[in-house]
Amino acid sequence: MKSEAQEALKDLEPSQGFFVGIDSDGCAFDTMEIKHKECFCPNTILYWKLQTISKYAREAWEFVNLYSKSRGVNRFIALVEVIRLLKNRKEVRARKIELPDMTSLTEWIKAETKLGNPALQAVALEKNDPILDLALLWSKAVNNAIADMVHDMPPYPGLRESVIKLQDHADIMVVSSTPLQALESEWNENDLARYTRFIAGQEHGSKKEHIALAAKGKYDDHNILMVGDAPGDMEAAKKNGVLFFPIIPGEEEKSWDLFLTEGIDRFLKGKYAGAYEKKLIARFDKSLPDKPPW
C-alpha cells in the first residue's frame, strides 16, 4: 500500500520531455564524509556500546558507508551490515564482547520499503522490541547531530550549472535516502530547490520506488536519467530500465564537469545510452571495492 508521500510522487505529471533524478549526499553535496565520520559513527559507537572496539567499529562504518560498493546504502541496512562485519572480524571476537542480535531490525528492513524514522517508530510502538527502540533512538540522535554539525555546505562545482542547463529541458527531482527535512534544508539553503519539481527522501520509499512512481511510464526510458555516486543509485536506475550517470567518489568535481560539458548534451540528443554509458559505469564500478581490506 502506497503512503501519502508516495502518492504525491505518483501524481507528478511531466512538464518536460526528459526526467533527471539527482542523489544528494556525496553526489550534489560534499556531505558524506562529515555526516558519517562526525555524526553517524560517534553515535553508533555510543548507542550500540562499541566503545571497547571503537577502532574496528569506525573502520567497518566507513567501509560500508563511504569506501565500498555499499556506499550510500540506507542507514538501517548499513547498521546491520556493520554489526555483521564486526561479529565476523577476528580482532573483535578476540575481545569477547557481546554484540547485539539485529534479527528484529533485519526482519523490519525486509518487510518495509520506507526505511525511515516514521515507519520504524510505528513498528517499534507495536512490537515493544528493545533493538527496534534502540535503533530509533540512535537514528534520531544521528539526525540531531547532523542538524547541529552539517550546514553551510555548498554543492559540488558543476551541480548548479548543470541544473540550470537542464531546467528548460528536464523535470529535475532529488532522489535520496536522506530524511526529507535535511534534504529540504540543504537544497533551500543553497537556493537550488527552485530548480526541482520534487524532493524525495527516505520517507517516500526507496530510490527505485522514487523513479518508478515519479518517472517510469511517464517519459521514454531513454529520457530518464539518474545521477548518483553510489552503486545503489545505479541499481535504482537499472531496475527501472533507465539511464545512469556516475559521480565517481574522489573524482566528484571531474565527474560534474564531464556531466555539464558532455553528458547532458549526449542525454538530450539521445546519444548517451550504449557504449558511452557502459564506459562510464565500468570506470565507476572499479572505483569501489566489494570486500573489506581486513
N, C-alpha and C positions, 0 to 999 in steps of 0.2 A: 504493500500500500504506500503510495507516494505521500510525502509530507506536504504541508502547505508551502514550505520553502521550495520543494521540488516542483510543485505545481506552477510556481512562478517561473521556473526555468522552462517548463513545458509550454507555457503560454506565450513565450517570446516569439515574436514574428520577425522575419528578416526585413531589414531596411536597406540592405546592400546585397550584392551578388556573392560576396565572399564572407567567410567567418574565420576569425583568428582568436584562439584561446591562448592566454599567456599565464604561465605559472608566476608566482610572486617571490617567495623566499628563495634566494640563491639564483634566481633567474632574472626577475625585474630589479630586485634589490639585493645588495650585498649584506644580507642579514643572517645567513645560515650560520656562519662562524660564531657571531656574538650570541645568537639565540641558543645554540647548542652548547657552547663552551661556558657561557656565563649564566644561563638560565635553566636549561634542561638538565645538564649534567650535575650541577651542585644540588638541585632539588631531588634528583634521582638518588644520589648518594645519601642525602638526608632522610627522605621519606621511606626509602626501602632499606635503610640501615646497612649501607655498604661501606661504612667508614673504614673498616679494617682491610678492605680490598679496594680502596678508592682509586689506586693507580690502575688496576685492571678494569675497574668499572668505567673509568674515564676512557681508557683505550677502546673498550667494547662500545661505549656510547658513540664515540667519534667515528669508529669504523662503520658502524651500522648506519649512522645518520649523515655522515659527511664524505667518507672516503671509500665507498664501496657501491656496488650495484643496487643496494637497498636505499641509497641516498634519497631523501625526500619522502620516505615512507611515513604513513600516519603514526603519530606519537605512541598510540597504544600498541600497535603492531611492533614498533621499534622497542618499546619497553619489554615486551615478551621475548623478543629476539635477543636483547642484551642479557636478560636473565638466563636464557638458554645457553648463550655463549659462555657466560661466567660459570655456569654449572659444569660445562664440558672442559674448562681450562684447568690444566693440571696444577698450576700455581695457586689457583683458587681452591681446588679440592684439598690441597696440602694444608690450607688454613683451617679446614674442618669447620667452616661456618655454615649455618643453616640458611639457605636461600629460599625465598617464598615460592610456594606452589601457585603457578599462574593459570591453573586449569580453568577457573571460573572466568577469568578475563579472556582467555583464549576462546572459550565457548561463546562468549558475548561477541567477540570480533568476528567469528564465523557466521553468527546469526544476524548481525547488524551491518548495514552499509553506511549509515550516517554516524561515523565513528567520532563523535564529539561529546562534549560535556552534557548537553541536554539529554541525549539518548542514554548516556551512561548513568546520569542521575536518576532517570526513570527506572532503569532496571535495578539500580542499587537500592532504591526505596522498596522495590518489590521483593528482591532476593534477600536483603539483610546479610550480605556476604562481606566479610572483612577485607578481602582482596579488592573487590569492586569499590568498597567505600574508600580504601586507601588510594586506589587508582584515581578516584575522583578528587580527593584532597590534593594529591600530587599534581594532577592536571591543572587544578585551579591555582595552586601555588606557582606553577610554571607560567601561567597566564599573567599573574600578578607581577612576577619577576620581569617578564617581557615588557609589560606596560611601564614598569619603572626604569628599565635599562635601555630598551630599544626605541629610540626616537631620533629625529633629525638625520635619518638615513636617506641619502639621495638615491635615485635609481642609477643603474649602471649607465655609463655613457653609451648613447645609441638607442636606449629604450624610448626616451621621449621623442626623439627624431623619428623613430620607427612608427610609433602610434600616430604621430601627426601625418606621416606619409600614407598610412593605411586608412585614416579616418574617412576619407571620401570614397573608399572602395570596399571596405570590410566592416562588418559588425565585430567589435572587439570585446572580449569577455575575459575577466580574470578567472582562471581555473586553478583552484588551490585547495590544499588540505589544511590550511591555516584557519583558525577561528575567524569568523566574519568580522568581528569588532576590530581585530588587529589589522585585517586587510583594508577595511574602510579607512582606518586611521592613517595607514601608510600611503594609500593611493590619494586620499584627500589632502594629506599633509604636503604632498608634492604636486598638487594641482593636476593629477593625472586621471582621477576618477571621471572627469568630464568627457574623456575620450572613450569611455567604456559604455557598452549597453547594459552590462550587468557585472556584479562582483559576486562570485560563487565561492563559498568557503566550505569547511568540513560539515557544517550544518545542512548543506544542500546535497550531501551524499559523496560518493567517490568521484574522482576526476573522470572516470569512464562514464559515470552517470551524467555528470555535467554536460559532457559533449553530446551524449546520446539524447538528452532531453532538450538541450538548447539548440542543437545544430543538425543532428542526424535526420535525414529525410526532408529537411527544410532548405538545404543547399546541396549542390552536387558534391559528391565525396571529395573530388579533387579541388574543390573550392573551400575545403575546411582544413585548417592548419593549426596544430598545437605546437606552441613554442615552450620548451622546458629544459631544465638542467638535470633531470633525474630519469632513470630507466622507467619509473612509474608513470612519468609523463608520456614517454614513448609508448608504453603499454596501453595507456588510456586511448591514445590515438589509433594504434594498430588494431585494438579490439573493436573499434568503431569503423575500421576500414578507411581512415582518413590520414592526412599527411602529418609529418613531424619534422620540426627544425630544432636541432640540439644547441643549447647554450652549454658549451663544454666547461666543466669545473676547472678552474685555474686558467682558463682562456676566455673569460666572460666578455671582456672588452673587445677582443678579437672576434668573438662569435657575433656580438651585436653589430659590429662594423660590417661583417660579412652579410648579415641579415639585411641591414639597411641598404648596403650598396649593391647587393646581388640577389639575395634570397627573396626579398619582397617582389622585385620585378619578375623573377622567374615564376613565382607563385601566381601573380596576377595575370601573367601571359600564358599560363598553362604549361610551363616548361620546367616545373620543379620535380614532379613525380618521375620515378625511374632511376637512371644511373646517378643523377645528381644527388637525389635524396639518399640513395644507398651509400654513396661515398661519404657523406656527412655522418650517417649513422654508424658506419664502420669505424670511423675515427672516434666517435663518441663512445662506442662500445669498448674500445681499447683503453679509454681513459680511466675506467673504474674497475677494480678487481672484484671478484665474487667470493674469494676466500680470505680470511684474516691472516696476517703475517706471522702470528704466533702458533 
